[in-house]
Amino acid sequence: MPIAKLYYPHEPGEEMNEMIIREWAKQAEIKKDDITLNIIHDYSQSGNKYKVLGVIYLPTIWREQFIKKILTGLADAIHQILKIKRSKILLFAQ
């Protein structure tokens, strides 16, 4: 059950959040009810600024291939739904 915490300077709204969840689930080939998306929009960022910065919390027993699919799936969903360049999205798995 992946849990994503995203730092994004705007409040996308419930409809956009649902669109991201649906697309992420589709890209990662998992059930949308098995993922959690938290978006934090009240924060400060200095230095090299990313449009979206995120951490995905995963169970420790997941294989690297699945972790890549989860990360890529979320990056693709953010790119497609929020129209953000992939070079401005930084995601980590933990």
MOSUL-V804050 format. One record per helix or strand. SS is the DSSP state (h for helix, s for strand). FROM is the first residue (numbers start at 1). TO is the last residue. If there is no record, write none. Layout:
BEGIN
((SS & FROM & TO) (SS & FROM & TO))
END
This chain:
BEGIN
((s & 3 & 8) (h & 14 & 28) (h & 32 & 34) (s & 36 & 40) (s & 52 & 57) (h & 64 & 82) (h & 86 & 88) (s & 89 & 93))
END
